[in-house]
């Protein structure tokens, strides 16, 4: 058994992260990954040059507006964007944390949905959330990505988000 250095919870051998607090369990300075070779990074450079949705040129940014709280969340869309609620006890650390926007009360799951970009298209995918993800008031089938466009309305549980893309 491995004992977590932070919360002292016990876990089976070869467990990487603590289920209770999310701490790294393997000890030492082995937290780093090997550096990428230059050839492995070139896809990212090509990806940034691809034409983005609705005539916007890359790099593409994502802006989510939450009307209920009046908050805007902006971030580059260079990787997948996970949306949900923060919960360190279950190691849930979404890129867009909707806790402060009433996420818990409005039925947003810890791991609710994700937004990804593939080439010139952007997709939204429900991650098996309990209360569902809706795109322009149409419920998404879990784990089946749907095209996301500038101006679309997302509903996670009962929380509304408006989508826009930026440069």
C-alpha positions as CSV (number, residue, x, y, z in Angstrom):
1,X,0.0,0.0,0.0
2,X,1.0,3.6,-0.7
3,X,0.2,6.3,1.8
4,X,-0.6,9.8,0.5
5,X,2.0,12.3,1.8
6,X,-0.7,15.0,2.0
7,X,-3.8,13.4,3.5
8,X,-2.4,10.1,4.6
9,X,-5.1,8.0,2.7
10,X,-3.9,4.6,1.6
11,X,-3.9,3.3,-2.0
12,X,-2.8,0.2,-3.8
13,X,0.8,0.0,-5.2
14,X,1.4,1.8,-8.5
15,X,-1.5,4.3,-7.9
16,X,-0.4,7.6,-9.4
17,X,-2.8,10.1,-7.8
18,X,-4.6,10.2,-4.4
19,X,-8.4,9.6,-4.7
20,X,-9.0,11.8,-1.7
21,X,-6.9,15.0,-2.4
22,X,-5.5,14.5,-6.0
23,X,-1.8,14.6,-4.9
24,X,0.9,12.8,-6.9
25,X,1.8,9.5,-5.0
26,X,4.9,8.2,-6.7
27,X,7.2,10.5,-4.7
28,X,10.6,11.9,-5.6
29,X,11.2,14.2,-8.6
30,X,9.5,11.8,-11.1
31,X,6.6,14.2,-11.7
32,X,8.0,15.5,-15.0
33,X,7.5,13.9,-18.4
34,X,10.2,13.5,-21.0
35,X,10.6,16.5,-23.3
36,X,9.0,16.2,-26.8
37,X,11.3,15.9,-29.8
38,X,10.9,18.8,-32.3
39,X,9.2,16.4,-34.8
40,X,6.4,15.7,-32.3
41,X,5.5,19.4,-32.0
42,X,5.1,20.2,-35.7
43,X,1.5,19.2,-35.8
44,X,0.7,22.1,-33.4
45,X,2.3,24.6,-35.7
46,X,0.3,23.3,-38.7
47,X,-2.9,23.3,-36.6
48,X,-2.6,27.0,-35.8
49,X,-2.4,27.9,-39.5
50,X,-5.7,26.2,-40.4
51,X,-8.6,28.4,-41.2
52,X,-11.0,28.6,-38.3
53,X,-14.8,28.5,-38.2
54,X,-16.8,31.4,-39.7
55,X,-13.7,32.9,-41.4
56,X,-11.8,33.6,-38.2
57,X,-8.1,33.0,-38.6
58,X,-6.1,31.1,-36.0
59,X,-5.1,31.1,-33.3
60,X,-8.7,30.6,-32.3
61,X,-10.0,31.7,-28.9
62,X,-13.1,30.6,-27.2
63,X,-15.4,32.9,-25.2
64,X,-18.2,31.6,-23.0
65,X,-20.7,34.1,-21.7
66,X,-22.7,33.1,-18.7
67,X,-25.8,35.4,-18.7
68,X,-27.0,34.5,-15.2
69,X,-23.8,35.6,-13.5
70,X,-22.6,38.1,-16.2
71,X,-19.2,36.4,-16.4
72,X,-17.2,35.9,-19.5
73,X,-14.6,33.1,-19.7
74,X,-12.0,33.4,-22.5
75,X,-9.3,31.0,-23.4
76,X,-7.3,29.8,-26.4
77,X,-8.7,26.8,-28.2
78,X,-5.4,25.0,-28.7
79,X,-6.4,22.0,-26.7
80,X,-9.6,20.4,-25.5
81,X,-11.5,22.6,-23.0
82,X,-13.2,20.6,-20.1
83,X,-16.2,22.2,-18.6
84,X,-17.7,21.3,-15.2
85,X,-17.3,21.9,-11.4
86,X,-14.1,22.0,-9.4
87,X,-13.9,19.1,-6.8
88,X,-10.4,18.3,-5.5
89,X,-11.8,15.4,-3.5
90,X,-12.6,13.6,-6.8
91,X,-9.7,15.1,-8.7
92,X,-12.0,17.1,-10.9
93,X,-10.2,20.2,-12.2
94,X,-12.0,21.5,-15.2
95,X,-10.6,24.2,-17.5
96,X,-13.9,26.1,-17.1
97,X,-15.2,25.8,-13.5
98,X,-18.9,26.7,-13.3
99,X,-19.1,26.4,-9.5
100,X,-19.2,30.1,-8.8
101,X,-22.0,30.5,-11.5
102,X,-24.4,28.3,-9.5
103,X,-23.2,25.1,-11.3
104,X,-24.0,22.8,-8.4
105,X,-27.5,24.2,-7.9
106,X,-28.2,24.2,-11.7
107,X,-27.1,20.6,-12.2
108,X,-23.7,20.9,-13.8
109,X,-21.6,17.7,-13.3
110,X,-18.0,17.7,-12.2
111,X,-17.0,16.5,-15.7
112,X,-19.9,17.7,-17.8
113,X,-18.8,18.5,-21.3
114,X,-15.7,19.3,-23.4
115,X,-15.0,21.5,-26.4
116,X,-12.4,20.4,-28.9
117,X,-11.1,21.8,-32.2
118,X,-10.2,19.5,-35.1
119,X,-8.8,21.4,-38.0
120,X,-11.2,24.2,-38.9
121,X,-14.1,22.7,-36.9
122,X,-15.0,23.1,-33.2
123,X,-17.1,20.4,-31.4
124,X,-19.0,20.1,-28.1
125,X,-19.3,16.7,-26.5
126,X,-21.4,15.7,-23.4
127,X,-19.3,13.5,-21.1
128,X,-22.1,11.4,-19.8
129,X,-23.5,14.1,-17.5
130,X,-26.5,13.3,-15.4
131,X,-28.5,16.4,-16.3
132,X,-27.5,16.6,-20.0
133,X,-25.9,19.1,-22.4
134,X,-28.1,20.9,-24.9
135,X,-26.9,22.7,-28.0
136,X,-29.5,25.3,-29.2
137,X,-32.1,23.6,-27.0
138,X,-31.5,20.1,-28.5
139,X,-30.2,17.5,-26.1
140,X,-26.8,16.0,-27.1
141,X,-26.2,12.2,-27.1
142,X,-23.4,11.5,-24.6
143,X,-20.0,11.0,-26.1
144,X,-21.2,12.0,-29.6
145,X,-19.4,15.3,-30.6
146,X,-21.6,17.9,-32.4
147,X,-20.3,20.9,-34.4
148,X,-20.2,24.1,-32.4
149,X,-20.7,27.5,-34.2
150,X,-20.2,31.1,-33.3
151,X,-23.4,32.4,-31.5
152,X,-24.6,28.9,-30.3
153,X,-26.3,28.5,-27.0
154,X,-25.2,25.7,-24.7
155,X,-27.2,24.5,-21.7
156,X,-25.4,22.4,-19.1
157,X,-28.1,21.1,-16.7
158,X,-30.0,24.4,-16.2
159,X,-27.1,26.7,-16.7
160,X,-27.0,28.7,-20.0
161,X,-23.8,29.6,-21.8
162,X,-23.4,31.6,-25.0
163,X,-20.5,30.7,-27.4
164,X,-18.4,33.0,-29.4
165,X,-15.0,32.6,-31.1
166,X,-12.3,35.2,-31.0
167,X,-8.9,35.8,-32.6
